[in-house]
């Protein structure tokens, strides 16, 4: 069956799963922060190390589970030892301020990449996501990263729960596992090896590059992406697809108007088929509470089954005929929405004035959720009951605990101040301080 890997990976620890998705190779990219700190002030080197990076992640994972702002972890009244004992507040703020993923000095004046500051991070993460075994059913949809600061990449989508922020196009499985993504930066030049089917359809073709060809994978998307050239292009690549479609993108197809379908009754539909080359296109218009049109290159209206719907006039649940293409679309289109809802449960609330930090924190949230979804996938394949599986909250807590125990992050150091300079008594002469030992 398409989408099933011949080898089933076995995960034993949450940290091991996370490192598969977000490996330590990224440390080579993060070390650009050391260069950036020197470029800002040669007298204040950052000296970021692997241990510091792990300590920073401990704070990130704990922040996911607690509704805290960063300074509260070190505050005496709200102190959290798992965070405060790994790193001093000043050190953590300095690392966050200097966190960088690319060298600003190599930035070209012409053809500037809008994502230059985080391009290595995006490249690393997409390469890792594309190695995850895909499920047979996939979906392409957009996701909003909440952000209200000043940046030309910020978008406004009034129909979204989070209306302001960065827009990301994501290819994800029906189980929510992402396999590819693209940050919206405006007009994009289509790669020469890919056909040009329009701005919205080109997004699907770019995201669908990791999908194996001629293996009957199925991709679902909404009416912003769907067009006849896109459906035909994917069919030529051996990829089945289905999407809702706008009526002005179906040239020469005259489906019943909304008034006629409504007069026919709830559950009525009309189907028209067309043969383009070797591809059969199915256009179906169905009326439920309102009408919706769908276009597919592999499935039509039949077989028709009944679905439960609430009838407001009769005050009871009734059976409504539902075409097969509608049922298939509703069942498999929600992968990106599932991923987005899981990220929103424990979204990172760390504030920063740097625009790319918001994207970095979002990617950390996404990698944690992806690791948990892979854990759930493996648990299901081994027959583990849902009651025995770790919840997302527990999964994140275990990752933070594993990083804390991976090495000794705090050392005691005795400091003996000079009484003549400090004006202190002999009894307070010797003190013990918790200090960050340095890299």
Secondary structure, DSSP 8 states (H G I E B T S, - for coil): -TT--SS-----SHHHHHHHHS-GGGHHHHTHHHHHHHHH-TTS-----HHHHHHHHHHHHHHHHS---GGGGTSTTT--HHHHTTS-HHHHHHHHHH--SS-GGG--SSS--TTGGGHHHHHHHHHHHTTS---SEEEEEEEEEE--SS-TT-EE-TTSSS-EEEEEEEEEETTS-EEEEEE--S-----TTS----HHHHHHHHHGGGS-TTS--EEEE-TTT--HHHHHHHHHTT-EEEEE--GGGSTT-----HHHHHHH-TT-EEEEEEEETTEEEEEEEEESSSEEEEEESS--S-S-EEEEEEETTTTEEEEEEE-HHHHHHHHHTTHHHHHHHHHHHT------SSHHHHHHHHHHHHHHHHHHHHHHHHHHHTT--GGGS--HHHHHHHHHHHHHHTS---EEEEEE--HHHHT--GGGSEEEEEE----
